């Protein structure tokens, strides 16, 4: 379980494709605090640490994960958002984030607006995921509030701190990002679907 509050940034230093799996090695200032079997969110994707070596650790993404996320597009030198799993009793400063990416979206707009940044995204509606105005959304692991919600698009406003301390500063038009929709909203939507079937 995560909160969507990014703890650190990591740099991809090695990629190793093995069958359908991708081993990702990351250099980070939190590496010394990690241990094998620990869960860490990478751009919103919960992955398990499988190796720790000095200031570099390795995680493995399986084929199912690669198909639903942007991890298969990672390159050496890319910066990823990192968050360790929350501890029982911690403040929930963002919102409930599972680290289970639902799908990807494409950045359609990026502009500075009086000290903040506005990003617009579009996503495929084939999976029936939805956003609501002022609802929660997780983008590349960052807990954010939805603005300008529509059928297959939405925007978010980024404060300068978030822009400077996450990989939002490297996003441009056409960039692919990971989305995790609000888990409460997903349960409500599923319950409504089941009730319609019963009717």
Secondary structure, 3 states (H helix, E strand, C coil): CECCCCCEEEEEEEEEEECCEEEEEEEECCHHHCCCCCEEEECCEEEEEEEEECCEEEEEECHHHHHHCCHHHCCCCCEEEEEECCCCCCCCCCCCECCCCCEEEEEEEEEEECCEEEEEEEECHHHCCCCCCCCEEEECCEEEEEECCCCCEEEEEECHHHHHHCHHHHCCCCCEEEEEECHHHHHHHHHHHHHHHHC
